[in-house]
Amino acid sequence: MGRLRSPNERRGDYLRATGRAGYVPAGPVRDRIRYLHDQMGVPIKRISERTGLHVDALKCQYHGVNKCGKPIKFAEMATERAVLGTQFGPDDCRYFPAIGIRRRLQALAAAGFTLPFVAPLVGEDYRNLHRTMSGGKGREFVAAHRAATIIEVYDKLSRTTPEAAGVGKQSASRARGFARSNGYAPAECWDSDTIDDPDAIPEWTGRCGTVYGWRIHEIQGIPICAPCSDLQGAEQGTLSGDRLRDLRVRRGYSQDQLAKAAGLKVDQYRSWECNRTKPRFPHQLDQILTVLDVTYDEVCE
């Protein structure tokens, strides 16, 4: 008869079986809880409801000490995933990060919606909206109820055009010109996972922040974003025909099939694999990479 396993051992078996075993440094978990509670005004009880973690456990992580008063240095991986992976909206908090609200207002301007048109829809003076859209020190957060209203208006206007909504053609054109001169990103550059993320950058090209992005900005006449501006003129990697061939074979394509799927001439593609020529335009290689579902780094050296 085997030895009886202790509760801790059985718990370890369960965590390993469900992929939640192991511990991580507690710092990021503690910082996230403090940010939610202190900056965004989310009650600990609300964090508990959204993450499924016990209130007492969250309070211990918040203060950085356990019930015995000893410092908490580690947290379970499951706790980290729950705290860092749960998104909190305006309905959860008293304050909401202004960056996502600012991006939404800028995206509306890029589409052609003027602030005097948007302001009555959110019940504000357009000058106040302009201050929010421009950002600046001391404007890192907005009231949650205000954020919720702006998000609602943004979602509604994103489904139509300024002209259809009642904005004059000249006014819409001026708004677009103003947005272009200030580098405001349109709605297409964001998705629901990135628009409120302070670390995210607008995806103007699909390659922004890489040595390829600035060339796409240049060729397609897209206003250059800050990450691509920093890399402007940087040398890009050289396409490796050998890597391209290996990836094609691995995906099960013949040269003819891949060229046809990417909308290219077969002879043109073959010359790339043989290292005789290189793609003249970024979009040509983009089409190949899309079919193969790989990145630039995987085919360049």
Secondary structure, DSSP 8 states (H G I E B T S, - for coil): ------HHHHHHHHHHHTT---EEESHHHHHHHHIIIIIS---HHHHHHHH---HHHHHHHHHTB-TTS-B--EEEHHHHHHHHH----GGG-SEEEHHHHHHHHHHHHHHT--HHHHHHHHTS-HHHHHHHHH--TT-SEEEHHHHHHHHHHHHHHTTS-HHHHT--HHHHHHHHHHHHHTT---GGG--TTTTT-TT----SSS-TTSTTHHHHHHHHT----HHHHHTTT-----B-HHHHHHHHHHHT--HHHHHHHTT--HHHHHHHHTTS---SSHHHHHHHHHHHT--HHHHB-
